[in-house]
Amino acid sequence: MVNGNPFTPSGHLRSDHREISTMSEYEEENLMKISELTSYSRKVYTIAKIISIGESREVTSRQDNSVHTVCESLVADDTGSIYLTLWDEAIDEVEEDMVLKLNNAYVNVFRGSMRLNLGKYGSYDVLDKAPFNEVELENNMSERQVEYRRRPYGRGSRKSY
């Protein structure tokens, strides 16, 4: 204890010169449920089970003409499901029924429906067990048609007086 305070500056309980978390890692990161996702969701941390993995296909990048492999997998938690876009080596690393903790994912809109995407800054961890018993497949967030407007670049138009 420092100055009578049993907690560290990061909010962990002090005990014999080591920190003990007062809550699990998952609670600390403010995990989102799939049903809470919107077309503007960014910095998404969630846990989902892979229900199915679609056929992979090759696409060519518009930026550098490099060829990538892409496929969509349906993932779900106890509140809903959504398609997760998998790229390149991630396709071979995951299997149906795996439970993934998605870190720093984001939602984009492809052909009018929402897709969860990891992008270059996102990652995933494979978990031994899901924190939910059953998955909700009826509430498929990707089946809802959404309109997506690109955010304007910069600060918008400036009026000159």
Secondary structure, DSSP 8 states (H G I E B T S, - for coil): -BTTB-B-TTS-EEETTEEE-SS-HHHHTT---GGG--TT--SEEEEEEEEEE---EEEE-TTT--EEEEEEEEEE-SS-EEEEEEETHHHHH--TT-EEEEEEEEEEEETTEEEEE-TTT-EEEEESS-SSSS---SSBGGGSB-------STT------
